Amino acid sequence: MTDPNPAPVPAPDDATLRRIFDEARVFACVGASANPARPSHYVSQFLVDKGYRVIPVNPGLAGQTLFGETVRADLAAIDEAVDVIDVFRQSEALPGLVEEALAMVPRPAVLWAQLGVIHPGAARRAHDAGMTVVENRCPKIEYPRLYANR
C-alpha cells in the first residue's frame, strides 16, 4: 500500500540520467503498442535504434512480436534481467506496476514514468526500495538532450 501523501522523491539530475543511459542495456516498455503513431511505439523504436534491447509488455498483444521481442503480458512474465521499467500507462497504474517491479528477480534498477505519468506514493515506494525513479520525462527527449553528438 502506498502512502497518499509521501515526501516527494527528488528529481534525477543530468548525471543520474546519463548513468541510467550508460549502464542500462534492457528496457521493459509497459504499455507497448504495435501502432507506430503511438508514443510507446516510437519511443521504444528510438531506444532500439540507440542499441538498447526493449521487451514490450502489453496483455492485449502478448505472444506477438514487437521490436524483435515477444510481447509479455505483464512484468511477471519476464524471466530475465531488466534494467529499466519504462511506463506508458496512466498514473493510477503505477502503484501496481511498482509492486510487480519490486517482485522481479533481479530487481530492475530504474522506474521511468513517461510524460504525464506521476504518482507520488508509487514513486516513494520504488525509491524507498532502492530504485532510481524518473517521472514525467521521456527518454526520447532526454537522450538527445544529454548526448547531442550521438
C-alpha positions in Angstrom: 0.0 0.0 0.0 1.4 3.4 -0.9 1.2 6.5 1.3 -1.2 9.0 -0.3 0.9 12.0 0.9 4.5 10.8 0.8 7.6 13.0 0.9 8.5 13.9 -2.7 11.1 11.8 -4.5 14.0 14.0 -5.7 14.0 14.5 -9.5 17.1 12.9 -11.0 19.8 15.3 -12.2 21.5 15.1 -15.5 24.4 13.0 -14.1 21.8 10.4 -12.9 20.1 10.3 -16.3 23.4 9.8 -18.1 24.2 7.0 -15.7 20.9 5.3 -16.5 21.5 5.5 -20.2 25.2 4.5 -19.9 24.5 1.5 -17.6 21.2 0.2 -18.9 21.0 -2.5 -21.5 17.4 -3.7 -21.3 14.2 -1.7 -21.0 10.8 -3.2 -20.4 8.2 -1.0 -22.1 4.9 -1.3 -20.2 2.0 -0.3 -22.4 3.9 -1.1 -25.7 1.9 -0.5 -28.8 2.1 -2.0 -32.3 0.8 1.3 -33.7 3.8 3.3 -35.0 1.9 6.6 -34.3 1.7 5.8 -30.5 4.4 7.3 -28.3 5.1 3.9 -26.7 6.0 2.5 -30.1 8.2 5.3 -31.4 10.0 5.8 -28.1 10.7 2.1 -27.9 11.9 2.1 -31.5 14.1 5.0 -30.7 15.7 3.0 -27.8 16.2 0.0 -30.0 17.9 2.3 -32.6 20.2 3.5 -29.9 21.3 0.0 -29.1 19.1 -0.9 -26.2 17.0 -4.1 -26.0 13.3 -3.4 -25.5 11.0 -6.0 -24.0 7.4 -5.0 -24.8 4.7 -5.5 -22.2 1.0 -5.4 -23.1 -1.5 -8.1 -22.2 -3.6 -7.4 -25.3 -0.6 -8.1 -27.6 1.0 -11.0 -25.5 2.7 -13.5 -27.7 3.1 -11.2 -30.7 6.4 -9.8 -31.8 7.5 -6.1 -31.4 11.0 -4.7 -31.8 12.3 -8.3 -32.4 11.0 -9.4 -29.0 8.0 -11.5 -27.8 5.4 -9.2 -26.1 4.9 -10.2 -22.5 1.5 -9.9 -20.7 3.0 -8.3 -17.6 6.2 -7.8 -15.8 5.9 -11.2 -14.0 6.2 -12.9 -17.5 9.7 -11.5 -17.9 12.1 -14.2 -16.7 15.4 -12.3 -17.2 17.1 -9.2 -16.0 15.7 -5.8 -16.9 17.4 -2.5 -16.1 14.6 0.0 -16.7 10.8 -0.3 -16.4 9.6 2.3 -18.8 5.9 3.0 -18.1 3.4 4.2 -20.8 0.3 3.8 -18.6 -1.9 6.1 -16.7 -0.7 7.4 -13.4 -3.2 5.2 -11.5 -1.4 2.1 -12.8 1.9 3.0 -11.2 1.3 1.5 -7.7 0.6 -2.0 -9.1 3.4 -1.8 -11.6 5.8 -0.8 -8.8 4.8 -3.8 -6.8 5.3 -6.0 -9.9 8.7 -4.5 -10.5 9.8 -5.0 -6.9 8.8 -8.7 -7.2 11.2 -9.1 -10.2 14.4 -11.1 -9.6 16.8 -9.5 -10.2 15.0 -6.2 -9.3 15.2 -3.5 -12.0 17.3 -0.5 -11.1 15.1 2.2 -12.6 11.4 3.0 -12.7 10.9 5.5 -15.6 7.4 7.0 -15.9 6.7 8.8 -19.1 5.4 12.3 -19.7 2.3 13.0 -17.7 2.7 9.8 -15.6 3.1 10.8 -12.0 2.2 9.1 -8.7 3.9 10.3 -5.6 3.1 7.3 -3.5 4.3 4.8 -6.1 7.4 6.9 -6.7 8.2 6.9 -3.0 7.6 3.2 -2.7 10.0 2.5 -5.6 12.6 5.0 -4.3 12.5 3.6 -0.7 13.0 0.1 -2.1 16.2 1.3 -3.8 15.1 2.0 -7.3 16.0 5.2 -9.2 12.8 7.0 -10.1 12.2 9.2 -13.1 8.7 10.7 -13.5 7.1 12.8 -16.2 10.1 12.5 -18.6 10.7 10.8 -21.9 14.0 9.0 -22.9 13.4 10.1 -26.5 13.7 13.7 -25.2 16.3 13.2 -22.5 18.8 11.1 -24.5 19.3 13.7 -27.4 19.4 16.5 -24.9 22.2 14.8 -22.9 24.1 13.2 -25.9 23.7 15.8 -28.6 26.6 14.3 -30.6 25.5 10.6 -30.5 
